[in-house]
Amino acid sequence: MPSTPSAEGQATTPTQSRVVRIFKLLGPGIIAVLAWLGAGDLITSSVAGANYGYAMMWVLAVSLLLRYLIVNIIARFQLCNNQGMTILQGYAQLHPFFGWFLLAYALLMGHLMNAYMIKGAGEALAMLFKIDYPLLCSVAVVLAVWMLVGRNIYSLIEGVMKALLAVMTLAFMALALMSGPDVTGIIKGTIGFSIPPDEGVHGALLVAVSVIGAVAGSVANFVHPYVMRQKGWVGPEHKRVQRNDLLFAVFVGIIINLAIWIVGAEILRPNGIEVNTLADLGKALEMFFGSIGWYIFFIGVFATLFASIAGKTTAFPMLITDAFQQVKPERRERFGKEFHHDPMHKWFMLFILVTPLIWSLPGMPDFVTLTIGVNALNIIGLPVISLGLLIMSNQKSLLDKQYRNNILENIALVFATGLALWVAFQLGVDLFT
C-alpha cells in the first residue's frame, strides 16, 4: 500500500519546491551582496559619477572583475584543499607573516569600516527624526546592534532592513533609467583607462583608489567563505553551485553600482551637485520623486548601514578570531573550531562595534571624506592578499590539478598586485608633491 504523503508534502507543488531550492542555494551570494553593498559602494560610485562623469568607469569595471576572480579563488581554495583548511589557515601555512598581517589588517579595517558606517547611520537617523545630535544617534545604533545581533528577533529586523534596502536600490535603478544614461559615454569610460584632472573636494586618483579598495581590495571579500561554511558548503562537490552563486552576487553588484554611478553622472553632475554629505546624494531622489524620494533615500541608507554594521559585527570577529588562532594555535586546541567558543571572540566583537564611535565625535572627518579615505586604505591589503592567494592557489601539495589556478587567473592576481602597488605609489607621490 503506498504511503500517505505528509501534509507538508501535499502543500508543496514541484514548482514551489524548485523555487524554494533555488532561494536556499542562493543564500551566501545574497549575503555577500549585502556585505559588499555598504556605504563604500554608495559613496565612491556616486562621487566618481558626480565629479568625473563616466571618465573613470574603467576603474569600476576592473574592480568588479577582480572581486569576482579573487573571491572565487578564495572560495575554491577553501572548498577544495585536501587539508580542510579555512582560507586564513591557507595563508598562515605560507609564512607566519601572513597570519600576523591579516590579524592586524582585519582589526584595523573592521574598526575603520564600522567607523564610517556607524557615523553615517547616526547622521541618517538624525536627519529622519530632525535631531541635531548625530553622535547620540550613532550611540543608539551601536546599542541596538549589540542588543539585537544573535537574538531571535534579529532575523525579523534583518529581513525588514533588506526589504528597505531593496526599495532604495530599485529607486536608484529606476532613476538611472529615467535619466537616459549615455551608453556611448559609459563604453568610452570603460575602455578609456585614464585618470581625469581633479575636480571638486576629492581628487581623481583618491576616488579611483577608493573605488578599487571598496570593491576589489575590501577585506569584506573574506566574509564569503565563512558564510559558505555556515551554509554547509565544505567540499569540492559544492564548487559549481558556489561559482554560480557568486556570479549572481557579482551581477547584482554590477547593476547596483552602475545605477548609482549613472545617477551621479546624469543627475548630480549636470546640476552642479557635489557629494560632500549624505544630503547631497539624497537630492537626486528628491528632485525626481519629491519628498517621498527623500524619505526613501534616508530610510534606505539607514537600512543599508544598519544591516552592514550588524553583518560586519557578526562576520568580522570570526575572521579576526580565525587569524588570532593562526598566530596562537594553542587557542584552537583549547577552544575547538567554533570561533565563538574562544572568549576573545566577544572582545573582538566589542572592539569593532564600540571603538568606532570615536569617529562620530565632533571635529572628526565628515562622513563622505571618512568613507573615501577608509576605502582607499583597503589598497594596503590588496598586494598581500593577491600575492599570498597566487602562491597558495597553485600549491600542488594542497590542491589537485583541476582546482589550481588557470593561466588567466594567475595573470589576474599578478595584475591585481601590480595595480595595487602602482596606485599606492601614485597616491603617495600625489600626497607628498
matplotlib code that plots the C-alpha trace (Angstrom):
import matplotlib.pyplot as plt

x = [0.0, 1.5, 2.5, 0.3, 2.1, 2.6, 0.7, 3.9, 4.3, 0.8, 1.1, 4.2, 4.0, 7.0, 7.2, 7.2, 9.8, 12.1, 11.7, 12.5, 15.6, 16.8, 16.4, 18.1, 21.1, 21.5, 21.9, 25.6, 25.6, 22.7, 24.5, 27.7, 26.0, 24.6, 28.1, 29.7, 27.0, 27.7, 28.4, 31.7, 30.0, 27.3, 29.6, 32.6, 30.4, 28.2, 31.3, 33.0, 30.0, 29.1, 32.7, 34.1, 31.1, 32.0, 35.7, 36.7, 34.1, 37.0, 38.0, 34.7, 34.8, 38.3, 37.4, 34.3, 36.1, 38.9, 36.4, 34.8, 38.2, 39.6, 36.6, 36.1, 39.7, 39.4, 36.1, 37.5, 40.6, 38.6, 36.2, 38.8, 42.1, 42.8, 43.5, 40.1, 41.8, 39.9, 41.2, 43.1, 44.8, 45.8, 47.5, 49.1, 50.8, 52.7, 54.5, 53.8, 53.9, 50.5, 48.8, 50.1, 49.4, 45.8, 45.1, 46.3, 44.6, 41.2, 41.3, 42.2, 39.7, 37.0, 37.3, 37.5, 34.8, 32.3, 33.5, 32.1, 29.1, 28.2, 28.8, 26.6, 23.8, 23.8, 23.6, 20.8, 18.8, 19.3, 18.0, 15.0, 14.0, 15.1, 17.6, 20.7, 22.7, 24.0, 26.5, 23.6, 22.0, 25.3, 25.4, 21.8, 22.7, 25.6, 23.4, 20.7, 23.2, 24.7, 21.3, 19.9, 22.7, 22.5, 19.0, 15.9, 14.2, 17.2, 16.3, 13.0, 14.6, 17.3, 14.5, 12.9, 16.3, 16.9, 13.4, 14.1, 17.5, 15.7, 13.3, 16.2, 18.1, 15.0, 14.6, 18.2, 17.7, 14.5, 16.2, 19.2, 16.9, 14.7, 17.8, 18.6, 22.2, 24.8, 25.6, 28.4, 30.0, 29.8, 31.5, 34.2, 34.8, 35.0, 37.8, 39.4, 41.9, 42.6, 42.6, 41.0, 42.1, 41.0, 37.5, 35.7, 37.0, 38.2, 40.9, 40.5, 43.3, 42.0, 38.5, 39.9, 41.9, 38.8, 36.7, 39.3, 39.6, 35.9, 35.3, 38.4, 40.5, 37.9, 38.6, 34.8, 35.7, 36.9, 33.4, 32.1, 34.0, 32.6, 29.1, 29.7, 30.9, 27.7, 25.7, 27.3, 29.3, 32.5, 33.8, 34.6, 31.0, 29.8, 32.3, 29.8, 26.9, 29.4, 30.6, 27.1, 26.0, 29.0, 28.3, 24.7, 26.1, 28.6, 25.9, 23.6, 26.6, 27.3, 23.7, 23.6, 27.0, 26.2, 22.9, 24.4, 27.2, 24.7, 22.7, 25.9, 26.9, 23.5, 21.7, 24.1, 26.9, 24.7, 23.1, 26.4, 25.8, 29.0, 28.6, 30.0, 27.3, 24.5, 22.0, 23.7, 23.2, 19.6, 18.9, 18.9, 15.9, 14.2, 14.5, 12.7, 10.3, 9.8, 9.6, 8.8, 12.2, 14.0, 12.4, 13.1, 16.8, 17.4, 15.4, 17.2, 20.6, 19.9, 18.8, 21.9, 24.2, 22.5, 22.5, 26.1, 27.1, 25.3, 26.8, 30.3, 29.9, 28.9, 31.3, 34.5, 35.0, 35.0, 37.7, 39.7, 39.4, 40.5, 43.5, 44.3, 44.1, 46.6, 49.2, 48.2, 47.4, 47.1, 43.8, 42.2, 43.4, 41.9, 38.6, 37.9, 36.9, 33.8, 35.1, 32.5, 33.8, 37.0, 36.5, 38.4, 35.7, 33.3, 36.1, 36.9, 33.1, 33.1, 36.2, 34.9, 31.5, 32.3, 35.7, 34.5, 32.3, 35.3, 35.0, 31.5, 32.7, 32.6, 35.6, 36.3, 36.3, 32.9, 31.1, 32.0, 35.7, 35.9, 34.3, 36.5, 39.7, 38.9, 38.1, 41.3, 43.2, 41.9, 44.6, 47.2, 46.0, 45.4, 49.0, 49.5, 46.1, 46.6, 50.2, 49.5, 46.5, 48.6, 51.1, 48.7, 46.1, 48.9, 50.2, 50.4, 50.5, 47.1, 45.2, 44.6, 45.3, 41.7, 41.4, 44.5, 44.5, 44.4, 46.7, 44.1, 43.6, 47.3, 47.6, 44.7, 46.3, 49.6, 47.7, 45.9, 49.2, 50.8, 47.7, 47.6, 51.3, 51.1, 48.1, 49.6, 52.8, 50.9, 48.8, 51.9, 53.6, 50.4, 50.2, 53.8, 54.3]
y = [0.0, 3.3, 5.6, 8.6, 11.8, 14.2, 17.4, 19.2, 17.2, 17.8, 21.5, 21.8, 21.6, 20.6, 24.2, 25.6, 23.1, 24.1, 27.8, 27.1, 25.1, 27.9, 30.5, 28.2, 27.7, 31.5, 32.3, 33.1, 35.2, 37.3, 37.7, 38.6, 41.4, 42.8, 42.6, 44.3, 46.9, 49.3, 53.0, 52.3, 51.4, 54.0, 57.0, 56.1, 55.4, 58.5, 60.8, 59.3, 59.9, 63.3, 64.7, 62.9, 61.6, 58.3, 59.1, 56.5, 53.8, 51.5, 51.6, 50.1, 47.5, 46.3, 46.3, 44.2, 41.7, 41.4, 41.0, 38.0, 36.4, 36.9, 35.8, 32.8, 31.7, 32.2, 30.2, 27.4, 27.0, 26.6, 24.1, 22.1, 22.0, 18.5, 19.5, 21.0, 24.4, 27.7, 30.5, 32.0, 28.7, 28.6, 32.0, 31.1, 27.9, 30.0, 32.1, 33.5, 37.0, 36.4, 35.4, 38.4, 40.8, 39.5, 39.8, 43.4, 44.2, 42.7, 44.5, 47.9, 47.6, 46.2, 49.2, 51.8, 50.3, 50.2, 53.8, 55.4, 53.2, 54.0, 57.7, 57.5, 55.6, 58.1, 61.0, 59.3, 58.6, 62.2, 63.5, 61.3, 62.4, 66.0, 65.6, 67.9, 65.3, 62.6, 61.3, 60.3, 58.6, 56.7, 55.5, 54.3, 52.4, 50.7, 49.8, 48.4, 46.3, 44.9, 44.0, 42.5, 40.6, 36.9, 37.0, 35.5, 38.9, 40.0, 37.7, 39.6, 43.0, 42.0, 41.0, 44.4, 46.1, 44.1, 45.0, 48.7, 48.3, 46.7, 49.6, 52.2, 50.0, 49.9, 53.6, 54.2, 51.8, 53.5, 56.9, 55.7, 54.5, 57.7, 59.9, 58.5, 57.2, 58.0, 54.5, 55.7, 57.6, 54.5, 52.4, 55.0, 55.4, 51.6, 51.2, 54.6, 53.8, 57.4, 59.5, 62.9, 66.2, 66.8, 68.2, 69.0, 68.3, 64.8, 64.2, 61.8, 59.5, 59.3, 58.5, 55.8, 54.2, 54.3, 52.6, 49.8, 49.5, 49.4, 46.7, 44.6, 45.2, 45.1, 42.8, 42.1, 39.8, 37.3, 37.1, 34.9, 31.7, 32.0, 32.3, 29.2, 27.3, 28.2, 27.2, 23.7, 24.2, 22.5, 20.3, 20.1, 18.9, 22.5, 24.2, 24.6, 26.0, 28.3, 29.7, 30.2, 31.8, 34.2, 35.1, 36.0, 38.1, 40.0, 40.6, 42.2, 44.2, 45.4, 46.6, 48.4, 50.1, 51.1, 52.6, 54.7, 55.8, 56.8, 58.9, 60.7, 61.3, 62.1, 64.0, 65.3, 66.4, 68.4, 70.1, 71.1, 69.0, 67.6, 64.7, 66.1, 64.9, 62.3, 65.0, 65.8, 62.3, 62.3, 65.3, 63.1, 61.1, 64.2, 66.0, 63.3, 61.8, 64.7, 64.3, 60.6, 60.2, 62.0, 59.6, 56.5, 57.5, 58.2, 55.2, 53.0, 54.4, 53.8, 50.2, 49.6, 50.9, 49.2, 45.8, 46.3, 47.2, 44.1, 41.9, 43.1, 42.9, 39.2, 38.2, 40.2, 38.7, 35.2, 36.4, 38.1, 35.1, 32.8, 35.0, 35.2, 31.4, 31.1, 33.1, 31.4, 27.8, 26.6, 28.5, 26.4, 23.3, 24.6, 26.1, 24.0, 25.0, 27.0, 30.6, 31.9, 29.4, 31.4, 34.2, 36.6, 36.4, 38.6, 41.0, 41.4, 42.0, 44.7, 46.3, 46.7, 47.8, 50.3, 51.8, 53.3, 55.7, 58.0, 58.9, 60.2, 62.8, 66.5, 67.6, 64.3, 64.0, 64.2, 61.0, 61.3, 62.1, 59.3, 56.8, 57.6, 57.6, 54.3, 52.6, 53.9, 52.4, 49.0, 49.2, 48.5, 44.9, 44.1, 43.3, 41.0, 39.3, 38.7, 37.7, 35.2, 33.9, 33.5, 31.3, 29.1, 28.6, 26.9, 24.6, 21.1, 19.7, 21.2, 21.3, 18.7, 20.0, 20.7, 23.0, 25.0, 28.4, 28.5, 30.9, 33.7, 33.6, 33.8, 36.8, 38.5, 38.0, 39.4, 42.3, 43.0, 43.0, 45.3, 47.6, 48.0, 48.8, 51.3, 53.2, 53.2, 54.7, 57.2, 58.2, 58.6, 60.8, 62.9, 63.4, 64.4, 66.7]
z = [0.0, -1.0, 1.9, 2.5, 1.8, 4.7, 5.0, 4.1, 1.0, -0.1, 0.4, -1.7, -5.5, -7.7, -8.9, -5.3, -4.3, -7.2, -6.2, -2.6, -3.6, -5.8, -3.0, -0.5, -2.8, -3.5, 0.2, 0.5, -2.7, -1.4, 1.9, 0.1, -1.9, 1.4, 3.0, -0.1, -0.7, 2.1, 2.2, 0.4, -2.9, -2.4, -1.8, -4.0, -7.1, -6.6, -6.0, -9.1, -11.2, -9.9, -10.1, -13.2, -15.2, -16.9, -17.3, -14.6, -15.3, -16.2, -12.5, -11.5, -14.3, -13.4, -9.7, -10.1, -12.3, -9.8, -7.0, -8.7, -9.5, -6.0, -4.1, -6.4, -5.9, -2.1, -2.1, -4.3, -2.1, 1.0, -0.7, -2.5, -0.5, 0.7, 4.3, 5.1, 5.8, 6.2, 3.9, 6.9, 7.6, 4.0, 4.3, 7.7, 6.4, 3.8, 6.4, 9.9, 8.4, 6.6, 9.9, 11.8, 8.8, 8.3, 12.1, 12.2, 8.9, 9.9, 13.3, 11.7, 8.8, 10.9, 13.2, 10.3, 8.1, 11.1, 11.9, 8.7, 8.7, 12.3, 11.6, 8.5, 10.2, 13.0, 10.5, 8.6, 11.7, 12.9, 9.5, 9.6, 13.1, 12.7, 15.6, 15.9, 17.8, 15.3, 17.9, 20.2, 17.2, 16.5, 20.1, 19.7, 16.6, 18.4, 21.4, 19.0, 17.1, 20.3, 21.8, 18.6, 16.9, 17.7, 19.1, 17.6, 16.8, 14.8, 11.8, 11.5, 11.8, 9.3, 6.9, 7.2, 6.6, 3.5, 2.2, 2.8, 1.1, -1.9, -2.2, -2.2, -4.8, -7.0, -6.7, -7.8, -10.7, -11.8, -11.5, -13.6, -16.4, -16.2, -16.5, -20.0, -19.5, -22.1, -23.3, -25.6, -22.7, -20.5, -23.1, -23.7, -19.9, -19.5, -22.1, -21.5, -18.8, -17.9, -14.7, -15.4, -13.9, -10.3, -9.8, -6.5, -3.0, -3.6, -6.2, -9.1, -8.0, -4.5, -5.8, -8.1, -5.3, -3.1, -5.7, -6.1, -2.4, -1.8, -4.4, -5.2, -2.1, 0.6, 3.5, 3.4, 0.5, 3.1, 4.6, 1.8, 2.9, 6.4, 5.1, 2.9, 5.9, 7.9, 4.8, 4.8, 1.6, 2.7, -0.1, -3.9, -4.6, -3.8, -6.2, -9.1, -7.0, -5.2, -8.5, -9.9, -6.6, -6.7, -10.3, -9.3, -6.4, -8.7, -11.4, -8.8, -7.6, -11.1, -11.6, -8.3, -8.6, -12.2, -11.3, -8.5, -10.9, -13.6, -11.1, -10.1, -13.7, -15.2, -12.4, -9.8, -12.2, -14.6, -11.7, -10.2, -7.0, -5.4, -3.0, 0.2, 2.6, 2.6, 1.9, -1.4, -2.7, -1.4, -3.6, -6.7, -5.5, -4.1, -7.4, -9.3, -6.7, -4.3, -0.5, -0.8, -2.7, 0.2, 2.7, 0.5, 0.3, 4.0, 5.2, 2.6, 3.6, 7.3, 6.5, 4.3, 7.0, 9.9, 8.0, 7.1, 10.7, 12.0, 9.3, 9.9, 13.7, 13.2, 10.5, 11.2, 14.7, 13.1, 10.6, 13.4, 15.8, 13.0, 12.3, 16.0, 16.3, 13.4, 15.4, 18.7, 17.6, 21.2, 21.4, 18.7, 20.5, 23.7, 22.5, 19.3, 15.8, 16.8, 16.9, 19.4, 22.0, 22.2, 24.8, 22.6, 20.0, 22.1, 22.9, 19.2, 18.6, 21.2, 19.7, 16.2, 17.4, 20.2, 19.4, 16.0, 18.0, 18.4, 14.7, 15.4, 17.8, 16.8, 14.9, 13.2, 9.4, 7.7, 6.6, 2.9, 3.4, 6.0, 3.7, 0.8, 2.9, 4.6, 1.4, -0.2, 2.8, 1.6, -1.1, 1.5, 1.9, -1.8, -2.7, 0.3, -0.3, -4.0, -3.8, -1.0, -2.9, -6.0, -4.2, -2.2, -5.0, -7.1, -4.3, -5.6, -2.1, -1.2, -4.5, -7.2, -10.7, -11.6, -8.6, -9.1, -11.0, -14.7, -16.6, -16.8, -13.0, -12.4, -14.7, -12.9, -9.5, -10.8, -12.3, -9.0, -7.2, -9.7, -9.9, -6.1, -5.9, -8.8, -7.4, -3.9, -5.3, -7.4, -4.4, -2.3, -4.9, -5.2, -1.5, -1.0, -4.0]

ax = plt.figure().add_subplot(projection="3d")
ax.plot(x, y, z, "-o")
ax.set_aspect("equal")
plt.show()
